[in-house]
Amino acid sequence: MAGRPWTPQQVALRCRISLAAAEGHSEAHRPATGTNRKTVTLWRTRFAQHGLRAFGRSLQARTQAHLWAEKIKALVEATRQTKPAGLTHWSCRLMAKAQG
């Protein structure tokens, strides 16, 4: 998320701070994030307590949108390239069951 072009800069900064923490860098290691110690401490603590929810709704919404896009792609591919056993085409209920 930190390197994707559609991620808001605030969220990207929070991601970089959390990634630095995950790599074992201390709060004093700020050159990678370009921010002050207070901000680094704040977001490390929030991420530790709340996980991805700490980054904000925009990250969750974009992540969910990305997952839905993948699911839709899989659904379309299955519709176009496969057939249910013993039938000529998919019904919406059979496809829903097959795709979970």
Secondary structure, DSSP 8 states (H G I E B T S, - for coil): -TT-TTS-HHHHHHHHHHHHHHTT--TT--TTTTS-HHHHHHHHHHHHHHGGGGG-HHHHHHHHHHHHHHHHHHHHHHHHH---TT-SS--HHHHHHHH-
